[in-house]
């Protein structure tokens, strides 16, 4: 399978505006083929108004311009659910420092007990927010982003379901009753030489929607080992797929490795569509042709997962690990390898996962 050299542009209106089911099926199959071959696409025709994106990034620029002592009021180190603001260099990817600062939020639910089992249920809970007097509209805009991206992701999930030969609502049916999606609002300063804004990685969730704001720097790794630019394109959102769908599809759709290196300050807003933490990543009931496509492609047949924290400490890096079987465990592994300090502060009793 030849490596991709550019990121395809896909118009969602071919799905949302069509009443011809044959045409919709053709579109769905084309999109899933892109997910299979590339794992990245630029989505246009998504219906999200430009003014929403403009307002979002205006608010983010105001947030990141605040002094550190103000931003630290919602410091992520105060949250056992890993939510809030973090300074540049606080996150690790593949045990290497990421040069970015960010705010993390997730779908808010009541907390489970502090000693709950399985331990990944500890990740469910509240977000941290400023009082509106500090940054008016911060919370409402962030929550609107989550709601808007959730609806868009649900539509894309329906397209993927049909493209995989399943009922349109099949993937919705495996998300269970307490979905937990994540969002990252990120400021990248200019990347130091030899470093990365975020180092090479896979996303842990089901699918990712990224809004780039004018400045590039995002790159996807093709099967030939070349880094392909994912350009900031007016009106287009980046879609890429995560390790959750990789595991469920038996590697038919793999999580494509990507990174960020930027020559100037860059803002982005990223939404990670996720289900209930207890969701089992059981294989989807795919037709034989999908299984055979994986077997005939060395890239897909050998695709792995991000290393666990215990593997990183033994010197194993990259994407050669195995899947987890449960979404919550996959997310727990992400936080354990990316935030060992936070994990020790809030979950130090879980020594087996550190």
Kinemage of the C-alpha trace (Angstrom):
@kinemage 1
@onewidth
@group {chain A} dominant
@subgroup {mainchain}
@vectorlist {calphas} color= white
{ca unk a 1} P 0.000 0.000 0.000
{ca unk a 2} L 1.560 3.269 -1.156
{ca unk a 3} L 2.104 5.982 1.418
{ca unk a 4} L -0.081 9.082 1.311
{ca unk a 5} L 1.532 12.390 0.355
{ca unk a 6} L -1.312 14.796 1.231
{ca unk a 7} L -4.391 14.933 3.447
{ca unk a 8} L -7.712 14.329 1.622
{ca unk a 9} L -10.518 16.886 1.794
{ca unk a 10} L -13.979 15.430 2.475
{ca unk a 11} L -17.300 17.306 2.165
{ca unk a 12} L -19.768 16.130 4.814
{ca unk a 13} L -22.668 17.671 2.904
{ca unk a 14} L -22.539 14.625 0.639
{ca unk a 15} L -23.985 12.810 3.650
{ca unk a 16} L -26.073 15.425 5.430
{ca unk a 17} L -27.711 16.978 2.361
{ca unk a 18} L -28.383 13.831 0.341
{ca unk a 19} L -31.599 11.814 0.370
{ca unk a 20} L -30.198 9.180 -2.002
{ca unk a 21} L -29.135 6.232 0.141
{ca unk a 22} L -26.926 4.779 -2.585
{ca unk a 23} L -24.998 8.048 -2.783
{ca unk a 24} L -24.731 8.187 1.020
{ca unk a 25} L -23.360 4.641 1.109
{ca unk a 26} L -20.806 5.489 -1.580
{ca unk a 27} L -19.696 8.520 0.418
{ca unk a 28} L -19.435 6.467 3.621
{ca unk a 29} L -17.318 3.821 1.905
{ca unk a 30} L -15.016 6.484 0.458
{ca unk a 31} L -14.552 8.101 3.888
{ca unk a 32} L -13.782 4.773 5.566
{ca unk a 33} L -11.262 3.977 2.821
{ca unk a 34} L -9.514 7.267 3.660
{ca unk a 35} L -9.586 6.299 7.342
{ca unk a 36} L -8.034 2.949 6.388
{ca unk a 37} L -5.304 4.320 4.101
{ca unk a 38} L -4.505 7.685 5.694
{ca unk a 39} L -6.160 8.043 9.083
{ca unk a 40} L -6.430 11.827 8.631
{ca unk a 41} L -8.826 13.996 6.621
{ca unk a 42} L -9.874 17.632 6.301
{ca unk a 43} L -13.637 17.882 6.825
{ca unk a 44} L -15.574 20.672 5.125
{ca unk a 45} L -19.329 21.129 4.887
{ca unk a 46} L -19.633 20.347 8.601
{ca unk a 47} L -22.186 23.090 9.281
{ca unk a 48} L -20.357 24.754 12.179
{ca unk a 49} L -20.521 28.527 11.577
{ca unk a 50} L -17.277 30.447 11.172
{ca unk a 51} L -18.313 32.926 13.875
{ca unk a 52} L -18.297 30.110 16.452
{ca unk a 53} L -14.683 29.260 15.636
{ca unk a 54} L -13.719 32.947 15.732
{ca unk a 55} L -15.311 33.449 19.145
{ca unk a 56} L -13.656 30.315 20.505
{ca unk a 57} L -10.153 31.395 19.534
{ca unk a 58} L -10.693 34.957 20.717
{ca unk a 59} L -11.570 33.534 24.125
{ca unk a 60} L -8.539 31.216 24.103
{ca unk a 61} L -6.217 34.098 23.236
{ca unk a 62} L -7.592 36.017 26.232
{ca unk a 63} L -7.104 33.005 28.486
{ca unk a 64} L -3.501 32.352 27.516
{ca unk a 65} L -2.689 36.070 27.916
{ca unk a 66} L -3.599 35.890 31.628
{ca unk a 67} L -0.724 35.891 34.140
{ca unk a 68} L 0.407 32.480 35.371
{ca unk a 69} L -0.747 33.181 38.916
{ca unk a 70} L -4.290 33.601 37.572
{ca unk a 71} L -4.182 30.540 35.321
{ca unk a 72} L -2.825 28.503 38.237
{ca unk a 73} L -6.165 28.947 40.032
{ca unk a 74} L -7.299 26.010 37.878
{ca unk a 75} L -3.953 24.176 37.878
{ca unk a 76} L -4.318 20.611 36.645
{ca unk a 77} L -2.204 19.381 39.559
{ca unk a 78} L -5.187 20.154 41.811
{ca unk a 79} L -7.465 17.773 39.913
{ca unk a 80} L -7.517 14.019 40.450
{ca unk a 81} L -9.334 13.818 37.077
{ca unk a 82} L -6.449 15.607 35.260
{ca unk a 83} L -8.523 18.638 34.293
{ca unk a 84} L -7.501 22.269 34.246
{ca unk a 85} L -4.559 24.369 33.084
{ca unk a 86} L -0.966 23.227 32.759
{ca unk a 87} L 2.155 25.248 32.042
{ca unk a 88} L 4.551 24.630 29.151
{ca unk a 89} L 6.459 21.387 29.634
{ca unk a 90} L 4.051 19.757 32.079
{ca unk a 91} L 3.043 16.866 29.791
{ca unk a 92} L 5.217 14.028 28.521
{ca unk a 93} L 4.735 12.080 25.304
{ca unk a 94} L 6.893 8.996 24.862
{ca unk a 95} L 8.715 10.196 27.991
{ca unk a 96} L 9.738 13.424 26.224
{ca unk a 97} L 8.673 16.951 27.180
{ca unk a 98} L 5.927 18.574 25.096
{ca unk a 99} L 6.392 22.314 24.526
{ca unk a 100} L 2.836 23.562 24.913
{ca unk a 101} L 0.482 24.899 27.558
{ca unk a 102} L -3.133 23.843 27.615
{ca unk a 103} L -6.483 23.628 29.353
{ca unk a 104} L -8.098 20.201 29.617
{ca unk a 105} L -11.798 19.603 30.208
{ca unk a 106} L -13.962 16.498 29.925
{ca unk a 107} L -17.612 15.566 30.019
{ca unk a 108} L -18.630 16.277 33.624
{ca unk a 109} L -20.217 13.562 35.774
{ca unk a 110} L -20.594 13.019 39.527
{ca unk a 111} L -17.451 11.497 41.017
{ca unk a 112} L -17.143 7.839 41.846
{ca unk a 113} L -15.812 7.037 45.350
{ca unk a 114} L -12.101 7.755 45.807
{ca unk a 115} L -11.309 4.052 46.296
{ca unk a 116} L -13.492 2.820 43.437
{ca unk a 117} L -12.579 -0.154 41.300
{ca unk a 118} L -11.660 -0.458 38.527
{ca unk a 119} L -9.286 2.420 39.146
{ca unk a 120} L -9.901 4.124 35.809
{ca unk a 121} L -13.331 5.215 37.076
{ca unk a 122} L -11.410 7.775 39.166
{ca unk a 123} L -10.980 9.770 35.940
{ca unk a 124} L -14.684 10.640 35.872
{ca unk a 125} L -15.759 13.790 37.678
{ca unk a 126} L -15.966 17.607 37.508
{ca unk a 127} L -13.995 20.198 35.566
{ca unk a 128} L -12.205 23.219 37.006
{ca unk a 129} L -13.528 26.625 35.971
{ca unk a 130} L -12.715 30.256 36.602
{ca unk a 131} L -15.306 32.519 38.116
{ca unk a 132} L -16.893 34.384 35.200
{ca unk a 133} L -15.552 37.643 36.620
{ca unk a 134} L -12.006 36.516 35.768
{ca unk a 135} L -12.676 35.543 32.162
{ca unk a 136} L -16.268 36.199 31.030
{ca unk a 137} L -17.696 33.472 28.820
{ca unk a 138} L -14.806 31.040 29.350
{ca unk a 139} L -16.967 28.227 30.668
{ca unk a 140} L -19.953 28.728 28.372
{ca unk a 141} L -17.773 28.816 25.244
{ca unk a 142} L -15.851 25.699 26.283
{ca unk a 143} L -19.063 23.819 27.031
{ca unk a 144} L -20.568 24.926 23.718
{ca unk a 145} L -17.443 23.602 21.986
{ca unk a 146} L -17.957 20.215 23.660
{ca unk a 147} L -21.637 20.100 22.697
{ca unk a 148} L -21.029 21.201 19.107
{ca unk a 149} L -18.156 18.785 18.513
{ca unk a 150} L -20.059 15.923 20.152
{ca unk a 151} L -22.910 16.356 17.662
{ca unk a 152} L -20.496 16.502 14.739
{ca unk a 153} L -18.611 13.422 15.970
{ca unk a 154} L -21.890 11.519 16.259
{ca unk a 155} L -22.608 12.290 12.599
{ca unk a 156} L -19.142 11.139 11.543
{ca unk a 157} L -19.652 7.961 13.591
{ca unk a 158} L -22.808 7.211 11.617
{ca unk a 159} L -20.866 7.618 8.369
{ca unk a 160} L -18.095 5.314 9.613
{ca unk a 161} L -20.630 2.733 10.759
{ca unk a 162} L -22.195 2.545 7.320
{ca unk a 163} L -18.812 2.568 5.595
{ca unk a 164} L -17.853 -0.477 7.680
{ca unk a 165} L -20.967 -2.299 6.500
{ca unk a 166} L -22.825 -1.795 9.786
{ca unk a 167} L -26.096 -0.104 10.695
{ca unk a 168} L -25.790 3.694 10.935
{ca unk a 169} L -26.357 3.596 14.697
{ca unk a 170} L -24.096 0.635 15.456
{ca unk a 171} L -21.183 2.601 16.935
{ca unk a 172} L -23.555 4.787 18.949
{ca unk a 173} L -24.865 1.592 20.513
{ca unk a 174} L -21.509 0.589 22.008
{ca unk a 175} L -20.910 3.927 23.796
{ca unk a 176} L -23.164 3.013 26.771
{ca unk a 177} L -24.936 5.435 29.105
{ca unk a 178} L -22.154 7.663 30.559
{ca unk a 179} L -19.955 8.850 27.657
{ca unk a 180} L -16.840 10.816 28.575
{ca unk a 181} L -15.226 12.912 25.877
{ca unk a 182} L -12.202 15.183 26.329
{ca unk a 183} L -11.109 18.563 24.986
{ca unk a 184} L -7.729 20.278 24.925
{ca unk a 185} L -7.337 24.004 24.294
{ca unk a 186} L -3.690 24.495 23.427
{ca unk a 187} L -1.122 27.248 22.958
{ca unk a 188} L 2.131 26.199 21.341
{ca unk a 189} L 5.016 28.633 21.629
{ca unk a 190} L 7.604 28.401 18.864
{ca unk a 191} L 9.098 24.916 19.164
{ca unk a 192} L 12.718 24.774 20.391
{ca unk a 193} L 15.176 23.248 17.922
{ca unk a 194} L 15.270 19.474 18.200
{ca unk a 195} L 12.045 19.315 20.215
{ca unk a 196} L 8.298 19.033 19.509
{ca unk a 197} L 5.249 21.000 20.566
{ca unk a 198} L 3.777 17.554 21.095
{ca unk a 199} L 5.902 14.517 20.372
{ca unk a 200} L 4.958 11.694 18.020
{ca unk a 201} L 1.927 9.797 19.310
{ca unk a 202} L -1.438 8.160 18.698
{ca unk a 203} L -4.685 9.519 20.123
{ca unk a 204} L -6.285 7.259 22.719
{ca unk a 205} L -9.967 7.896 21.970
{ca unk a 206} L -12.363 6.961 19.188
{ca unk a 207} L -12.026 9.922 16.857
{ca unk a 208} L -10.525 13.395 17.145
{ca unk a 209} L -11.776 16.711 15.765
{ca unk a 210} L -9.156 19.457 15.622
{ca unk a 211} L -9.653 23.146 14.892
{ca unk a 212} L -6.399 24.728 13.738
{ca unk a 213} L -6.117 28.486 13.940
{ca unk a 214} L -4.208 29.849 10.929
{ca unk a 215} L -0.787 28.509 11.935
{ca unk a 216} L 0.400 25.083 10.793
{ca unk a 217} L 2.784 22.627 12.390
{ca unk a 218} L 0.685 19.466 12.613
{ca unk a 219} L 2.250 16.539 10.739
{ca unk a 220} L 1.074 12.958 10.103
{ca unk a 221} L 3.475 10.053 9.567
{ca unk a 222} L 2.829 8.098 6.375
{ca unk a 223} L 3.670 4.387 5.884
{ca unk a 224} L 6.919 5.302 4.096
{ca unk a 225} L 8.182 7.139 7.187
{ca unk a 226} L 7.646 10.649 5.798
{ca unk a 227} L 6.066 13.464 7.809
{ca unk a 228} L 3.159 14.975 5.848
{ca unk a 229} L 1.894 18.458 6.719
{ca unk a 230} L -1.750 18.756 7.761
{ca unk a 231} L -2.345 22.314 6.550
{ca unk a 232} L -4.611 24.814 8.328
{ca unk a 233} L -7.389 25.164 5.761
{ca unk a 234} L -10.118 27.823 6.095
{ca unk a 235} L -13.445 26.201 6.923
{ca unk a 236} L -11.960 22.738 7.418
{ca unk a 237} L -11.674 20.691 10.606
{ca unk a 238} L -9.070 17.947 10.939
{ca unk a 239} L -10.440 14.467 11.674
{ca unk a 240} L -8.166 11.643 12.772
{ca unk a 241} L -8.825 8.287 14.354
{ca unk a 242} L -7.731 6.940 17.725
{ca unk a 243} L -6.593 3.683 19.266
{ca unk a 244} L -10.085 2.826 20.504
{ca unk a 245} L -11.380 2.438 16.935
{ca unk a 246} L -8.131 0.736 15.918
{ca unk a 247} L -8.712 -1.992 18.500
{ca unk a 248} L -12.417 -2.369 17.741
{ca unk a 249} L -11.830 -2.589 13.969
{ca unk a 250} L -9.092 -5.201 14.316
{ca unk a 251} L -6.567 -2.690 12.885
{ca unk a 252} L -8.591 -2.009 9.732
{ca unk a 253} L -8.612 1.637 10.827
{ca unk a 254} L -5.321 2.438 12.523
{ca unk a 255} L -4.422 5.452 14.642
{ca unk a 256} L -1.950 7.415 12.530
{ca unk a 257} L 1.128 8.743 14.335
{ca unk a 258} L 1.320 12.549 14.394
{ca unk a 259} L 3.214 15.418 16.032
{ca unk a 260} L 3.412 19.227 16.128
{ca unk a 261} L 6.473 21.356 15.341
{ca unk a 262} L 5.772 25.056 14.843
{ca unk a 263} L 7.977 28.030 13.983
{ca unk a 264} L 5.569 30.524 15.594
{ca unk a 265} L 2.925 30.655 18.284
{ca unk a 266} L 0.003 28.401 17.448
{ca unk a 267} L -3.454 27.930 18.964
{ca unk a 268} L -5.627 24.864 18.529
{ca unk a 269} L -8.785 23.339 19.989
{ca unk a 270} L -9.099 19.569 20.010
{ca unk a 271} L -12.059 17.340 20.829
{ca unk a 272} L -11.604 13.621 21.577
{ca unk a 273} L -14.860 11.673 21.197
{ca unk a 274} L -15.124 9.040 23.901
{ca unk a 275} L -17.636 6.601 25.392
{ca unk a 276} L -18.392 5.392 28.889
{ca unk a 277} L -15.128 4.491 30.640
{ca unk a 278} L -16.460 0.963 31.104
{ca unk a 279} L -16.943 0.418 27.371
{ca unk a 280} L -15.424 -2.831 26.177
{ca unk a 281} L -13.363 -2.585 22.995
{ca unk a 282} L -14.767 -5.810 21.602
{ca unk a 283} L -14.237 -6.485 17.873
{ca unk a 284} L -16.860 -5.031 15.587
{ca unk a 285} L -18.831 -7.601 13.511
{ca unk a 286} L -17.062 -6.714 10.262
{ca unk a 287} L -17.388 -8.525 6.967
{ca unk a 288} L -14.614 -10.842 5.861
{ca unk a 289} L -13.263 -8.322 3.342
{ca unk a 290} L -12.148 -6.000 6.132
{ca unk a 291} L -10.307 -8.797 7.939
{ca unk a 292} L -8.584 -9.837 4.702
{ca unk a 293} L -7.546 -6.236 4.006
{ca unk a 294} L -5.706 -6.153 7.346
{ca unk a 295} L -3.995 -9.484 6.703
{ca unk a 296} L -2.782 -8.356 3.296
{ca unk a 297} L -1.306 -5.063 4.606
{ca unk a 298} L 1.865 -5.309 6.718
{ca unk a 299} L 1.225 -1.764 7.982
{ca unk a 300} L -2.179 -2.697 9.367
{ca unk a 301} L -1.388 -6.236 10.479
{ca unk a 302} L 1.553 -5.035 12.589
{ca unk a 303} L 0.034 -1.794 13.918
{ca unk a 304} L 0.515 -1.395 17.659
{ca unk a 305} L -0.536 0.904 20.479
{ca unk a 306} L 1.160 3.568 22.574
{ca unk a 307} L 3.525 2.189 25.198
{ca unk a 308} L 2.281 1.937 28.778
{ca unk a 309} L 4.102 3.778 31.576
{ca unk a 310} L 5.653 0.556 32.861
{ca unk a 311} L 6.992 -0.173 29.361
{ca unk a 312} L 8.422 3.338 29.004
{ca unk a 313} L 10.340 2.885 32.250
{ca unk a 314} L 11.875 -0.269 30.742
{ca unk a 315} L 12.981 1.653 27.648
{ca unk a 316} L 10.143 0.579 25.346
{ca unk a 317} L 8.863 3.577 23.372
{ca unk a 318} L 6.654 4.333 20.402
{ca unk a 319} L 3.622 2.349 19.299
{ca unk a 320} L 4.586 -1.281 19.770
{ca unk a 321} L 2.364 -2.100 22.744
{ca unk a 322} L -0.893 -4.049 22.851
{ca unk a 323} L -4.479 -2.905 23.296
{ca unk a 324} L -6.279 -2.691 26.621
{ca unk a 325} L -9.712 -4.193 25.993
{ca unk a 326} L -11.506 -1.385 27.871
{ca unk a 327} L -11.660 2.327 27.036
{ca unk a 328} L -11.149 3.473 30.629
{ca unk a 329} L -7.958 1.447 30.985
{ca unk a 330} L -6.691 2.936 27.747
{ca unk a 331} L -7.339 6.442 29.082
{ca unk a 332} L -5.733 5.575 32.438
{ca unk a 333} L -2.618 4.418 30.569
{ca unk a 334} L -2.490 7.765 28.755
{ca unk a 335} L -2.584 9.783 31.971
{ca unk a 336} L -0.092 7.477 33.697
{ca unk a 337} L 2.538 7.908 30.983
{ca unk a 338} L 1.840 11.594 30.315
{ca unk a 339} L 1.467 12.917 33.888
{ca unk a 340} L 3.499 10.747 36.281
{ca unk a 341} L 3.750 13.609 38.800
{ca unk a 342} L -0.009 14.172 38.864
{ca unk a 343} L -0.604 10.436 39.027
{ca unk a 344} L 1.668 10.140 42.057
{ca unk a 345} L -0.061 13.080 43.802
{ca unk a 346} L -3.600 11.798 43.403
{ca unk a 347} L -3.302 8.062 42.764
{ca unk a 348} L -0.044 7.036 44.390
{ca unk a 349} L -1.715 4.044 46.020
{ca unk a 350} L -2.119 2.423 42.604
{ca unk a 351} L 1.536 1.467 42.368
{ca unk a 352} L 0.958 -1.289 39.845
{ca unk a 353} L 0.112 1.273 37.146
{ca unk a 354} L 2.893 3.777 37.820
